[in-house]
Amino acid sequence: MFRKSLPAKFLLTAASLLGWFPGFVPLFAIIGAVNLCLASLCVAETPPAFESVSAYLDQSVDDGVVAGGSLMVFHQGEIVYQTGFGYADIETKRPYLVDTPAVVASVSKPILGTLLHRLADQKIVELDAPIDRYIEEFKDCQLETGEPIKRAPTLTELLTHTSGLRNDEAPGGRVWYQPWATNQPLEFVVRRIATEFPFKRQPGTKLSYSGIGTEVAARVGEIVTDQPRNEMLLTHLCEPLGMTQTFYRDVVAVEKLKAPMPTRYYIGSKSGTLLVSRERLVPDKNRYSSSGGTIISTASDLLTWLLMIRNDGMHDGEEYLSDAICRRLLTEHEVGFAAKGGLFVRQRDESGKPTLFSHTGSSGTNVWFDVPSDTIGIMLTQTRGSDIRPFRIELQKRVTEAVAELNLVAAP
């Protein structure tokens, strides 16, 4: 098996150097590329505190629990551990590197939530206004019983899964799998949601995980920015934060990636082994895909996003979010257990204040932010999330223990 704690740009630099000279590669380019690659291989050994983490990753790949992935841990001002483990493709033995780009699945939801908070900060949208202010089709919606809803949901309710719209498990709840939505504009999809999807309950009354609520939130963003969703993400989040390897998945974005995407896997119910998932259509430019499930990113880019939140809205000495809006982003909603920016609250202190935020994704992804220990964890894989839930939980537990051990070693 393969696992190396490699820098984020291992081999990509060499590949780009060689790519400058199609059909002809001067000696200096070859020497430079080789030297850069050799430098990348001279990596620091695993910190003793993280030996259990490394051993667990190795064993999980060897046992066929997970194909491969990347793990990055930030603690008290620095990256204390980063590694690629296993394979991006099992058949070709292509290694999974630290910054292999991956579909982050539902981690897309709090990323979109951050973008919408940025728009609110700029007075472009109101997070607590009923969305029929922006989408007229939501003015006269009904419950499944035929009773009219008392008001349209707010953006905050859409982001915290308290909108009253049907959940993912309900019939038709995953519209991104429906043939009628294929290669349509998001406007078309949301119009059908508004006119053909009656509400399950009154807005603001209960948490019920709803991906179609995220579609509606994204459409509001399109309307107020006058940009297609995919371009809106670049303009209002990726460019200001310097997240150069983060996109919504479409043919243009995939062509821009500096490294090939990893193969997606699932564990067969009969064989118990890793199998290749069905290949999914890559939409045309700015055409519909799941707004809460199809952002492509890397561990480094995700760390940039989470560090901005950790730094009270600041990025590279400039304000991306105001302090007030950043606090709001992490404020737990009155209903359910989601923070208003879309991350879930996993732990609270004795006073009830949230202390641990996280979000997972169906592709096996997991990001978390432990406030008291000042730790950010990012784990990306493309092995189906429902198949590797025990692996994900155990890995986060071992990272938490490793960080605690670091603190003990550092203590006088």
PyMOL commands that set and color helices and strands:
alter all, ss='L'
color gray80, all
select helices_A, chain A and resi 12-19+27-41+48-62+105-121+131-133+136-138+155-159+175-177+179-181+186-196+211-225+229-241+251-256+299-310+323-329+385-387+389-410
alter helices_A, ss='H'
color red, helices_A
select strands_A, chain A and resi 3-4+68-75+78-89+94-95+102-103+247-248+265-267+274-276+295-297+314-315+318-319+344-348+354-360+366-370+375-381
alter strands_A, ss='S'
color yellow, strands_A
deselect
rebuild
show_as cartoon
